[in-house]
Amino acid sequence: MDVKIEASWKKRLGSEFDQQYFIDLTNYVRQEYMHHTCYPPGNLIFNAFNLCPFDDVKVVIIGQDPYHEPGQAMGLSFSVPQGIMMPPSLINIFKEIQMDLGTPMPDNGDLTRWAKQGVLLLNATLTVRAHMANSHQKLGWDRFTDAAIKALNAERENLVFMLWGGYARSKAAFIDRNKHLILESVHPSPLSANRGGWFGNHQFSRCNTYLEQHGISPVRW
């Protein structure tokens, strides 16, 4: 696994690459990719960072780990490539956007357009073995992605962090609420969303209102 990450992120996270945990992590993941089917494709592991340079970030949406079925994972949390059936969580995200902003449901689940507008679609764990959810958790990815969150918190101001579900909400511990907006909600998965708390949370309009109040262009959701 070669670490090819966008220059502004390499500046902030480069010190992680030299630490023993990251060396052990990359060695393990390299073996996993050699001997098993893993996702996303190796060249997309750092896709979230490469599409959204550090100084361009406006919004951070934290996922847990990549989709683990064929063709789904593309290195962006909640996103699937064009031509791949949209997972239920993503459908619920689009339904809430439609109710909140009146934006029609898109015909595909590729969120690259969000990333290019400054939405960091960050999975806490960046790789997974096929058909085995959370199989690459506890290898060190959390430490790496937490470092990214901490760097954004320290060096930037007026970011919006969207934390959906208990796991993502635990990351609020790294975020200064006096500098940034934290929007918390239940997870958009059907199991959580259908119990209440997802639909009608108006996070997307609240996000854009906050950005505009601070002179930042809103996201075209």
C-alpha positions as CSV (number, residue, x, y, z in Angstrom):
1,M,0.0,0.0,0.0
2,D,1.7,3.2,-1.1
3,V,0.7,6.3,0.8
4,K,-0.2,8.8,-1.9
5,I,-2.0,11.6,-0.3
6,E,-2.7,15.2,-1.4
7,A,0.1,17.6,-0.5
8,S,-1.8,19.8,2.0
9,W,-2.9,16.7,3.9
10,K,0.6,15.2,3.7
11,K,1.9,18.4,5.4
12,R,-0.5,17.8,8.4
13,L,-0.4,14.0,8.5
14,G,3.1,13.2,7.3
15,S,4.4,12.7,10.8
16,E,1.8,9.9,11.2
17,F,3.4,7.9,8.4
18,D,6.7,7.5,10.3
19,Q,5.1,6.2,13.5
20,Q,5.3,2.5,14.3
21,Y,1.5,2.1,14.4
22,F,1.2,3.4,10.9
23,I,4.0,1.2,9.6
24,D,2.4,-1.8,11.2
25,L,-1.0,-0.8,9.8
26,T,0.3,-0.4,6.2
27,N,2.1,-3.7,6.4
28,Y,-1.0,-5.5,7.6
29,V,-3.3,-3.9,5.0
30,R,-0.8,-4.6,2.2
31,Q,-0.9,-8.3,3.2
32,E,-4.7,-8.2,3.3
33,Y,-4.9,-6.7,-0.2
34,M,-2.5,-9.4,-1.5
35,H,-4.3,-12.4,0.0
36,H,-8.0,-11.3,0.2
37,T,-10.4,-9.1,-1.7
38,C,-10.5,-5.8,0.1
39,Y,-12.2,-2.4,-0.5
40,P,-11.9,0.2,-1.7
41,P,-9.4,-0.3,-4.6
42,G,-5.9,0.6,-3.4
43,N,-5.7,3.8,-5.4
44,L,-8.9,5.1,-3.7
45,I,-8.0,4.5,0.0
46,F,-7.1,8.2,0.5
47,N,-9.7,9.4,-2.0
48,A,-11.5,11.6,0.6
49,F,-8.3,13.5,1.2
50,N,-7.2,13.7,-2.4
51,L,-10.5,15.2,-3.6
52,C,-10.8,17.7,-0.7
53,P,-7.6,19.5,0.2
54,F,-7.1,20.7,3.8
55,D,-7.8,24.4,3.2
56,D,-10.9,23.6,1.0
57,V,-12.8,21.7,3.8
58,K,-16.1,23.3,4.8
59,V,-18.0,20.3,6.1
60,V,-16.9,16.9,7.6
61,I,-19.2,13.9,7.4
62,I,-17.8,11.0,9.4
63,G,-18.6,7.4,8.5
64,Q,-17.5,4.2,10.2
65,D,-15.8,1.9,7.6
66,P,-16.1,1.4,3.8
67,Y,-18.9,-0.6,2.2
68,H,-17.8,-4.2,2.0
69,E,-19.7,-5.5,-1.1
70,P,-18.4,-5.5,-4.7
71,G,-18.2,-2.2,-6.5
72,Q,-19.6,-0.1,-3.7
73,A,-16.6,1.5,-1.8
74,M,-14.9,4.4,-3.4
75,G,-13.0,6.0,-0.5
76,L,-15.8,8.5,0.4
77,S,-18.1,7.9,3.3
78,F,-21.6,7.0,2.3
79,S,-20.8,7.3,-1.5
80,V,-21.1,4.7,-4.2
81,P,-20.0,5.0,-7.8
82,Q,-22.5,5.7,-10.6
83,G,-24.2,2.5,-11.7
84,I,-24.2,0.9,-8.3
85,M,-27.4,0.5,-6.4
86,M,-27.7,3.1,-3.6
87,P,-27.5,1.7,-0.1
88,P,-30.4,2.4,2.2
89,S,-28.5,4.9,4.4
90,L,-27.7,7.0,1.3
91,I,-31.3,6.9,0.1
92,N,-32.3,8.2,3.5
93,I,-29.7,11.0,3.3
94,F,-31.1,12.0,-0.1
95,K,-34.7,11.8,1.2
96,E,-33.9,14.2,4.1
97,I,-32.2,16.6,1.7
98,Q,-35.3,16.5,-0.5
99,M,-37.5,17.3,2.5
100,D,-35.2,19.9,3.9
101,L,-34.2,21.8,0.8
102,G,-36.5,20.6,-2.0
103,T,-33.6,19.1,-3.9
104,P,-34.8,16.3,-6.1
105,M,-33.5,12.7,-5.5
106,P,-30.4,12.2,-7.7
107,D,-30.2,9.2,-10.0
108,N,-26.9,7.9,-8.6
109,G,-25.0,7.8,-5.3
110,D,-21.7,9.3,-6.3
111,L,-20.9,12.0,-3.8
112,T,-17.7,13.2,-5.6
113,R,-19.5,16.4,-6.4
114,W,-19.8,17.1,-2.6
115,A,-16.2,16.3,-2.0
116,K,-15.1,18.8,-4.7
117,Q,-17.2,21.5,-2.9
118,G,-15.3,21.0,0.3
119,V,-17.2,18.2,2.0
120,L,-14.7,15.8,3.6
121,L,-16.4,12.4,3.4
122,L,-14.2,10.7,6.0
123,N,-14.6,7.1,7.1
124,A,-12.9,6.5,10.4
125,T,-11.5,3.2,9.1
126,L,-10.3,3.4,5.5
127,T,-10.2,-0.2,4.4
128,V,-12.3,-3.4,4.8
129,R,-12.1,-7.0,3.8
130,A,-14.9,-8.1,1.4
131,H,-18.2,-9.2,3.1
132,M,-16.7,-8.5,6.6
133,A,-17.9,-5.2,8.1
134,N,-15.5,-3.6,10.5
135,S,-12.8,-6.2,9.7
136,H,-10.1,-3.6,9.6
137,Q,-11.1,-1.7,12.7
138,K,-8.6,-1.6,15.6
139,L,-5.6,-1.7,13.3
140,G,-4.7,1.9,13.7
141,W,-6.9,3.6,11.1
142,D,-8.8,5.4,13.8
143,R,-5.7,7.0,15.2
144,F,-4.8,8.3,11.7
145,T,-8.3,9.7,10.9
146,D,-8.5,11.2,14.4
147,A,-5.3,13.0,13.6
148,A,-7.0,14.5,10.6
149,I,-10.0,15.6,12.7
150,K,-7.7,17.1,15.3
151,A,-5.7,19.0,12.6
152,L,-8.9,20.5,11.1
153,N,-10.1,21.5,14.6
154,A,-6.9,23.2,15.5
155,E,-6.0,25.0,12.3
156,R,-9.4,25.9,10.8
157,E,-12.4,27.8,12.0
158,N,-16.2,27.7,11.2
159,L,-16.3,24.1,9.9
160,V,-19.4,22.1,10.1
161,F,-19.1,18.6,11.6
162,M,-22.0,16.2,10.8
163,L,-21.9,13.4,13.3
164,W,-24.5,10.7,12.6
165,G,-24.9,7.8,15.1
166,G,-23.1,7.0,18.3
167,Y,-19.8,6.1,16.7
168,A,-19.5,9.4,14.8
169,R,-20.8,11.4,17.7
170,S,-17.9,10.1,19.8
171,K,-15.6,12.2,17.6
172,A,-17.1,15.4,19.1
173,A,-14.5,15.0,21.9
174,F,-11.9,16.3,19.5
175,I,-13.9,19.3,18.3
176,D,-14.0,22.8,19.8
177,R,-17.7,23.9,19.8
178,N,-16.6,27.5,20.2
179,K,-14.8,27.4,16.8
180,H,-17.0,25.0,14.8
181,L,-20.6,23.8,14.4
182,I,-21.4,20.3,15.4
183,L,-24.6,18.8,14.1
184,E,-25.5,15.5,15.7
185,S,-28.2,13.0,14.8
186,V,-29.1,9.4,14.8
187,H,-27.5,7.4,11.9
188,P,-29.4,7.5,8.6
189,S,-29.5,3.6,8.4
190,P,-33.1,2.3,8.3
191,L,-32.8,0.7,11.7
192,S,-32.0,4.1,13.3
193,A,-33.8,6.5,11.0
194,N,-37.1,4.7,11.2
195,R,-37.1,5.0,15.0
196,G,-37.2,8.8,14.6
197,G,-34.6,11.5,14.8
198,W,-33.2,11.4,11.3
199,F,-36.0,12.7,9.1
200,G,-36.8,16.3,9.8
201,N,-33.4,17.1,11.4
202,H,-32.8,19.8,8.9
203,Q,-29.0,19.4,9.1
204,F,-28.4,20.3,5.5
205,S,-30.2,23.7,5.7
206,R,-28.7,24.4,9.1
207,C,-25.2,23.6,7.7
208,N,-25.7,26.0,4.8
209,T,-27.1,28.8,7.0
210,Y,-24.1,28.5,9.3
211,L,-21.6,28.6,6.4
212,E,-23.4,31.7,4.9
213,Q,-23.4,33.4,8.2
214,H,-19.6,33.1,8.2
215,G,-19.1,34.2,4.6
216,I,-18.6,30.7,3.2
217,S,-20.4,29.6,0.1
218,P,-23.1,27.0,0.9
219,V,-22.9,23.4,-0.3
220,R,-25.1,22.4,-3.3
221,W,-26.4,19.3,-1.8
